[in-house]
Amino acid sequence: MMLDDGSRPYSHTALLEFLSELKIEHKTVSHDAMFTVAQSKSLRETDPHGSYTKNLFMRNKKGAMWLITCNEDRQIDLKALAAAMGYTGSNGRFSFASEDRLGRYLGVSPGAVSPLALINDPGNAVQFAIDSSLLDHEVIHLHPLDNHHTITISVKDLIQFAEYTGHKPTRLEFDSFGGVRCFSTAEQST
């Protein structure tokens, strides 16, 4: 697999070494491959505390790409999400990006998508948004570039990692009616 810029993506091992260089504490468990949230729940081998995610790699017809990281049980109205993020009309609608695009811009295959894949986007072609409910936990569980492992890191370190890679996250606040609001990480919700 090659990235869009012609370079090779980070491997699982290289990512863990990079996290250690950044002094980001992490704990990794190995397990059978997980491709869906349902499989993750049934095969879960990590501490039940912390946040678990669903990750969506989206694009619109104009080519804007987003990695959306949300609570694993979150139901998302893609039309409302696109509108909240300022995309309207038929060119603004979100759809799932192709497997080819996923490989070229994040260097992972389906089932292995997580914010840790942002390390493979040095050109910042992909924008990152995170469900604010995930920020309420101390730790978060993610796939470290493959779906045969789950890594546990602090939420604070995840945000530091995203910013280090040049992907300052947009914060998403979902309500119980399917609505969503977007904030930059610098903005405070009211």
N, C-alpha and C positions, 0 to 999 in steps of 0.2 A: 504494500500500500504506500502510495506517495501523497504528500500534501499538495495543495494547489500551487504552492511556491516551489515545488520540486524537491523539497527536503523530505526526509523520513520522519514519521511521527515518533514521539517518545514511546518507549515500551513501558510496561508495568514496572519493571525493575528500575529503569532510569527515572521514572516518576517518583518512586519511593526514595531513591537516592537524592533527588532534587528536593523533596520535602524535608529530608534530614538536613541538607545544606541550609535550608531556610529556617532550621530549628523548629519545624512544625512536628510536634509529637503525633505519632500515628500508631494504630494497632491494626493489623491485617489478619483476616481469617480466610482460609481457602474453602471452597465448597463446589458442588456441582454447578454447572452453568445456569444462570438465571436470566430469563428473557423478558419476564413480565412482573408486574407488582404481585400478582397472585402467586407466581412461583417464588418470589422473594419472601412472601409471607409464609408459605408452606415449608421452605427450606431454611428459614432464618436461623443462623448460628451465631448471631452477635447479641450483645447485651440489649435487652428490650427497651432500655432507656435511650433517650435521644430521638432525633428526627430521622424518618425514613422518607425517601423521595421518589417522585415520578419526574422524569426528565423528558421534555419535548423539544425536538429540534425543528423549528418552524421557519418558513420563509413566506414572503408575499410575492406577488407577480412582478414587482419592481426589483426583486432580488435581495431585499433586506432579510437578513437571517438573525434568528434569535434562539438562544438556548434558554428555555423556561424550566426552572427547577421549582417544584411545588411539593406540598405534602402528598404522600403516596395515595391518600384517599380523596384528594381534591377532584371534583368534577369541574371541568372548564368549558365554558362557552367560548369557542374560538373567535366568533364574531364580536362578542363583547370585549374580549381580551384585545383584539386588534384595534377596536375603537378606542379603548382606554389608553392604548399606547400611541394613539394619534394616527392610525392608519384607517382610512375610510374609503368607501367605494369599492368597486370590483378589483382594482389594483392593490388595495390595502388588505384584502382578506388573507388570513393565515391559512396555510396548508402545511402538511408534513413534508419536510425536505426529503429528497431521495436518499437512498443508501449510498449512492455514488457521492453526492454532495456531503453527506455525513463523514465519509472517509476522507474526502479532499480537504475539508475545513476543520474537522475535529479529530481526525486520525483514529476513529473508532468504528466498530461495527454495531448494528442494532443490538440492543440489550446491554451494551457497555457504556451508554451515554451517561455522563455526569459532568458537573462543573469542573472536575479535574482535567477533562479533555480540553479546556481552554488553553492549556499549556501548548497545544498543537496549533494555536491560531495566533502566531506572532504578528500578523498583519491586522489583527482586530477586525476581521470581516464579520465576526459573529458578535452580536450584542447579548448581554447576560441579564436575566431577570430572575429574582428569587421571591418566593412566597414568604411574606413577613412572618407567618406562623412558624416557619422553620427557625427563625431567629430567636424564638422564645426558649429554645432548648440549649443546653450546654454543649452537646455533641451532635454530630450528624454522621450518618452511615452512607457511604458512596462506593460505587465501583471505581477502582483505580485503573482505568483504561482497558479493563477486560472484565467479563462477567463471571469469572471463576474465583473472584476475590471480592471481599468487602472490606473497606478501610473505615476506621472510626477516627475522626479528628474533631477538634473543637470547632464550633460554628464561627467563633472569632477568627480562628486560623484559616477557615475556608474563605472568609471575606478578605483576609489579608492576602491569601494566595490569588484570588481573582483579581484584586487590585494590582498585585505584583505582575501578573500577566497582562495588565493593561485593560482589564475588563471590569470597570467599576459597575457594580450591580445596580439595576433598577429594582426597587422594592415594590412588590405587588401586594395589595390588600384586597382579599376576597370577602364578600359578605354572604350571608346564608341564602340570598336570593339569586345568586349567580352573577352578581355585579362585581366589578373589579375597579380599583383605582391604582394608579402608578405614581411612584415618588422616586426621585433620585435618592441615593443613600444619604445625601446631605439634608434632605427635607425631613421634617418631622410631621407625622400624621396628627390630625386634630380630631 
